[in-house]
Amino acid sequence: MNFSFKSLKFKAILLMLLAFISILLIIILGAFMMSIESHINMLKFILFGVSLICVTIISLLFHFLIKSILIPIDRVSKAMEKMAEGDFKQQLSISGDNEIGAMERSFNLLSQKLLSTYDLIEKVNSGESFEHTFEYVFNTFKQFIPYNRIGMAVIDDQEEIIRAEIARSDNVKIHLRNGYSLPLAKTSLKQVIESGQPRIINDLKKYKARHPHSESTHLIVKEGIQSSLTLPLKVNDKCIGVLFFSSIHKNTYNDSHIVFLNHIASHISISFEKSILVGDLILAAITGFAKLAESRDNDTGRHIERMRNYSVAIARQLANYPQYFDIITEKYIRDIHNFSPLHDIGKVGIKDSILLKPGKLSPDEFEVMKTHTLIGAKVLEKTQEVLKNKDKNFFTIGIEIALFHHEKYNGKGYPYGLKKEQIPLSARIVAVADVFDALTSKRPYKSAMTVEKSLEIIIKEKGKSFDPDVVDAFLQSQAEILKIYRSLSDDYSELQTSG
């Protein structure tokens, strides 16, 4: 029991004690008056005074009960009625540092939780992008749950791996970065996924000592994280990944945090699933359009698949370079995968006499061919306008790739003659993938070059046509590049390697 001076219990007991003492004095004085006959008038006066004190104390007690307890409870009751009607913006002024004040603070916290959760639901239902929704969660729910980092990993059923998708942290540097992946069978997260039950680790250093070969634990501890709460992410009873809430302090989490965070995790799952679904539907339509454009260019359509996979391989390797840690996120790689096939979508606007010409283009014809970059960007910009109420930046990387994939690092490309970092990174990546595939592919006007010769040309153009970092990443990904070439090449017999 709290008997501090500010405690309502202390004040109430004090007033009742004073009232009891006053009544006791009245009884004692009354008995004393009956035992003596002298000084009766004086004793009556004393009795009257004591009675007045008693009435005053009792009145103060009732006043205290009404002002300090009944009125605040009435305010909370009316505010709860409004919340039940859907008005979550109710906030009460705090009466004091006592039990009623604690109740009012608890009510305000509940109101803020409901309002924040309602806003989260609205964002998910309105089609807000997953990245914006995740950012909202990280910035908003800190006032309710202790965390310094939120991370999300998704399951890749095809590859049977779990991959870090996105993370936000108070720490300037994130060591366990987006794209980090592990075989699902070799991670303890499999237990969370299969059981569907949250997991709390309140001392990650001890956990690391028991699992010394866990690289992911080593990386997260390196960030200063000491405790974590892991929740499964489910959509229609299927686990699509896990969500991590982490703190720089030990012994942070307990079962009381799980109920609320499970609710948040369910909305993040839906947001992610909707983001992927909507993106896939839109891209399925526009990629079909891109394949139609490629088919007019006497290509089998495998060019799209090859250069998409080349581009992703380069981007994943480039993501390991420190200067690109904050740029090449898992979403960025997903965008490269989705939008690189749209690089030549503008060819739908080039007439057949130029697009299908078997020989070398004349200078005038080449000027017309160059416009496919501008046409492609315009097509995607118009598509993006249709989606302006959903995700204004949905096609940003697609537009960059379509418009700038023929720019050269030395400024001698088209359509604008941009150079070096003036050219968006996405276009610099796709440029290398596109040229490598063009060199190793047959065309009506040329034969396919060997892989060895194609690599020599790419290296020769390092720092000229191509970004040196991108070329380095391309060469470091050579094993993956050759694997893609073998599986998707139209003329595998011409494959030669430099060893």
Solvent accessible surface area in square Angstrom, and as a share of the most:
residue,aa,sasa,rsa
1,M,163,0.73
2,N,80,0.41
3,F,106,0.44
4,S,53,0.35
5,F,152,0.63
6,K,113,0.48
7,S,1,0.00
8,L,16,0.08
9,K,90,0.38
10,F,61,0.25
11,K,69,0.29
12,A,18,0.14
13,I,76,0.38
14,L,76,0.38
15,L,29,0.15
16,M,98,0.44
17,L,91,0.45
18,L,72,0.36
19,A,10,0.07
20,F,126,0.52
21,I,74,0.38
22,S,6,0.04
23,I,77,0.39
24,L,79,0.39
25,L,80,0.40
26,I,45,0.23
27,I,108,0.55
28,I,93,0.47
29,L,33,0.17
30,G,22,0.21
31,A,61,0.47
32,F,97,0.40
33,M,38,0.17
34,M,173,0.77
35,S,82,0.53
36,I,51,0.26
37,E,153,0.68
38,S,62,0.40
39,H,132,0.59
40,I,73,0.37
41,N,123,0.63
42,M,122,0.55
43,L,14,0.07
44,K,113,0.48
45,F,153,0.64
46,I,69,0.35
47,L,46,0.23
48,F,133,0.55
49,G,27,0.26
50,V,20,0.12
51,S,37,0.24
52,L,100,0.50
53,I,99,0.50
54,C,8,0.05
55,V,90,0.52
56,T,67,0.39
57,I,19,0.10
58,I,58,0.29
59,S,60,0.39
60,L,91,0.45
61,L,26,0.13
62,F,119,0.50
63,H,105,0.47
64,F,20,0.09
65,L,59,0.29
66,I,87,0.44
67,K,124,0.53
68,S,29,0.19
69,I,44,0.22
70,L,103,0.51
71,I,86,0.44
72,P,4,0.02
73,I,79,0.40
74,D,66,0.34
75,R,75,0.27
76,V,12,0.07
77,S,51,0.33
78,K,117,0.49
79,A,5,0.04
80,M,105,0.47
81,E,104,0.47
82,K,103,0.43
83,M,18,0.08
84,A,93,0.72
85,E,146,0.66
86,G,44,0.42
87,D,59,0.31
88,F,42,0.18
89,K,151,0.64
90,Q,32,0.14
91,Q,91,0.40
92,L,23,0.11
93,S,83,0.53
94,I,73,0.37
95,S,63,0.41
96,G,25,0.24
97,D,91,0.47
98,N,27,0.14
99,E,60,0.27
100,I,13,0.07
101,G,0,0.00
102,A,46,0.36
103,M,67,0.30
104,E,0,0.00
105,R,104,0.38
106,S,69,0.45
107,F,11,0.05
108,N,18,0.09
109,L,74,0.37
110,L,81,0.41
111,S,1,0.01
112,Q,63,0.28
113,K,50,0.21
114,L,64,0.32
115,L,51,0.25
116,S,10,0.06
117,T,11,0.07
118,Y,100,0.38
119,D,52,0.27
120,L,0,0.00
121,I,53,0.27
122,E,82,0.37
123,K,56,0.24
124,V,5,0.03
125,N,99,0.51
126,S,62,0.40
127,G,26,0.25
128,E,57,0.25
129,S,12,0.08
130,F,2,0.01
131,E,28,0.13
132,H,94,0.42
133,T,1,0.00
134,F,0,0.00
135,E,59,0.27
136,Y,42,0.16
137,V,1,0.00
138,F,16,0.07
139,N,94,0.48
140,T,25,0.14
141,F,1,0.00
142,K,75,0.32
143,Q,101,0.45
144,F,23,0.10
145,I,5,0.02
146,P,57,0.36
147,Y,12,0.04
148,N,33,0.17
149,R,9,0.03
150,I,0,0.00
151,G,3,0.03
152,M,3,0.01
153,A,7,0.06
154,V,10,0.06
155,I,29,0.15
156,D,32,0.17
157,D,91,0.47
158,Q,166,0.74
159,E,107,0.48
160,E,124,0.56
161,I,36,0.18
162,I,7,0.04
163,R,41,0.15
164,A,12,0.10
165,E,7,0.03
166,I,11,0.05
167,A,10,0.08
168,R,66,0.24
169,S,24,0.16
170,D,76,0.39
171,N,60,0.31
172,V,152,0.87
173,K,107,0.45
174,I,42,0.21
175,H,44,0.19
176,L,29,0.15
177,R,49,0.18
178,N,26,0.13
179,G,20,0.19
180,Y,49,0.18
181,S,47,0.31
182,L,48,0.24
183,P,60,0.38
184,L,34,0.17
185,A,80,0.62
186,K,166,0.70
187,T,18,0.10
188,S,42,0.27
189,L,20,0.10
190,K,75,0.32
191,Q,128,0.57
192,V,4,0.03
193,I,25,0.13
194,E,124,0.56
195,S,66,0.43
196,G,13,0.13
197,Q,113,0.50
198,P,33,0.21
199,R,61,0.22
200,I,52,0.26
201,I,18,0.09
202,N,41,0.21
203,D,29,0.15
204,L,8,0.04
205,K,118,0.50
206,K,128,0.54
207,Y,25,0.09
208,K,64,0.27
209,A,79,0.61
210,R,157,0.57
211,H,73,0.32
212,P,94,0.59
213,H,177,0.79
214,S,32,0.21
215,E,100,0.45
216,S,29,0.18
217,T,11,0.06
218,H,87,0.39
219,L,31,0.15
220,I,20,0.10
221,V,26,0.15
222,K,117,0.50
223,E,10,0.04
224,G,36,0.35
225,I,4,0.02
226,Q,48,0.21
227,S,0,0.00
228,S,11,0.07
229,L,0,0.00
230,T,1,0.00
231,L,0,0.00
232,P,13,0.08
233,L,0,0.00
234,K,88,0.37
235,V,23,0.13
236,N,144,0.74
237,D,141,0.73
238,K,117,0.50
239,C,21,0.12
240,I,23,0.12
241,G,0,0.00
242,V,0,0.00
243,L,0,0.00
244,F,43,0.18
245,F,1,0.00
246,S,2,0.02
247,S,2,0.01
248,I,73,0.37
249,H,120,0.54
250,K,101,0.43
251,N,115,0.59
252,T,24,0.14
253,Y,6,0.02
254,N,78,0.40
255,D,107,0.56
256,S,84,0.54
257,H,27,0.12
258,I,31,0.16
259,V,118,0.68
260,F,31,0.13
261,L,0,0.00
262,N,59,0.30
263,H,84,0.38
264,I,0,0.00
265,A,3,0.02
266,S,45,0.29
267,H,21,0.09
268,I,0,0.00
269,S,0,0.00
270,I,74,0.38
271,S,4,0.03
272,F,18,0.07
273,E,67,0.30
274,K,69,0.29
275,S,35,0.23
276,I,51,0.26
277,L,100,0.50
278,V,68,0.39
279,G,7,0.07
280,D,76,0.40
281,L,114,0.57
282,I,35,0.18
283,L,12,0.06
284,A,70,0.54
285,A,75,0.58
286,I,15,0.08
287,T,17,0.10
288,G,40,0.38
289,F,80,0.33
290,A,1,0.01
291,K,91,0.39
292,L,103,0.51
293,A,1,0.00
294,E,5,0.02
295,S,63,0.41
296,R,64,0.23
297,D,27,0.14
298,N,88,0.45
299,D,19,0.10
300,T,99,0.57
301,G,15,0.14
302,R,94,0.34
303,H,6,0.03
304,I,1,0.00
305,E,63,0.28
306,R,7,0.02
307,M,0,0.00
308,R,50,0.18
309,N,51,0.26
310,Y,0,0.00
311,S,0,0.00
312,V,26,0.15
313,A,11,0.09
314,I,0,0.00
315,A,0,0.00
316,R,84,0.30
317,Q,49,0.22
318,L,0,0.00
319,A,7,0.05
320,N,83,0.43
321,Y,32,0.12
322,P,99,0.63
323,Q,102,0.45
324,Y,17,0.06
325,F,55,0.23
326,D,134,0.70
327,I,83,0.42
328,I,2,0.01
329,T,41,0.24
330,E,5,0.02
331,K,66,0.28
332,Y,28,0.11
333,I,7,0.04
334,R,55,0.20
335,D,18,0.09
336,I,0,0.00
337,H,72,0.32
338,N,27,0.14
339,F,3,0.01
340,S,0,0.00
341,P,1,0.01
342,L,0,0.00
343,H,0,0.00
344,D,11,0.06
345,I,0,0.00
346,G,0,0.00
347,K,24,0.10
348,V,45,0.26
349,G,46,0.44
350,I,3,0.01
351,K,127,0.54
352,D,72,0.38
353,S,77,0.50
354,I,8,0.04
355,L,10,0.05
356,L,66,0.33
357,K,67,0.28
358,P,90,0.57
359,G,38,0.37
360,K,189,0.80
361,L,39,0.19
362,S,42,0.27
363,P,111,0.69
364,D,111,0.57
365,E,42,0.19
366,F,86,0.36
367,E,96,0.43
368,V,59,0.34
369,M,27,0.12
370,K,48,0.20
371,T,49,0.28
372,H,3,0.01
373,T,0,0.00
374,L,75,0.38
375,I,52,0.26
376,G,1,0.01
377,A,4,0.03
378,K,112,0.48
379,V,37,0.22
380,L,0,0.00
381,E,63,0.28
382,K,116,0.49
383,T,36,0.21
384,Q,37,0.16
385,E,99,0.44
386,V,125,0.72
387,L,29,0.14
388,K,123,0.52
389,N,129,0.66
390,K,113,0.48
391,D,28,0.14
392,K,144,0.61
393,N,94,0.48
394,F,41,0.17
395,F,0,0.00
396,T,54,0.31
397,I,20,0.10
398,G,0,0.00
399,I,23,0.12
400,E,43,0.19
401,I,0,0.00
402,A,0,0.00
403,L,22,0.11
404,F,30,0.12
405,H,5,0.02
406,H,56,0.25
407,E,6,0.03
408,K,82,0.35
409,Y,28,0.11
410,N,56,0.29
411,G,19,0.18
412,K,161,0.68
413,G,14,0.14
414,Y,30,0.12
415,P,37,0.23
416,Y,125,0.48
417,G,29,0.28
418,L,40,0.20
419,K,98,0.41
420,K,104,0.44
421,E,122,0.55
422,Q,116,0.52
423,I,3,0.02
424,P,30,0.19
425,L,17,0.08
426,S,0,0.00
427,A,1,0.00
428,R,20,0.07
429,I,0,0.00
430,V,0,0.00
431,A,8,0.06
432,V,0,0.00
433,A,0,0.00
434,D,16,0.08
435,V,52,0.30
436,F,0,0.00
437,D,0,0.00
438,A,36,0.28
439,L,25,0.12
440,T,7,0.04
441,S,10,0.06
442,K,122,0.52
443,R,36,0.13
444,P,80,0.50
445,Y,132,0.50
446,K,67,0.28
447,S,86,0.56
448,A,14,0.11
449,M,68,0.30
450,T,37,0.21
451,V,1,0.00
452,E,65,0.29
453,K,100,0.42
454,S,0,0.00
455,L,9,0.05
456,E,92,0.41
457,I,43,0.22
458,I,0,0.00
459,I,87,0.44
460,K,141,0.60
461,E,45,0.20
462,K,81,0.34
463,G,32,0.31
464,K,99,0.42
465,S,15,0.10
466,F,10,0.04
467,D,6,0.03
468,P,39,0.25
469,D,39,0.20
470,V,0,0.00
471,V,0,0.00
472,D,41,0.21
473,A,0,0.00
474,F,2,0.01
475,L,51,0.25
476,Q,107,0.47
477,S,10,0.06
478,Q,46,0.20
479,A,83,0.64
480,E,80,0.36
481,I,1,0.00
482,L,15,0.08
483,K,132,0.56
484,I,14,0.07
485,Y,4,0.02
486,R,108,0.39
487,S,76,0.49
488,L,26,0.13
489,S,16,0.11
490,D,86,0.44
491,D,33,0.17
492,Y,118,0.45
493,S,102,0.66
494,E,47,0.21
495,L,31,0.16
496,Q,93,0.41
497,T,54,0.31
498,S,75,0.49
499,G,109,1.05
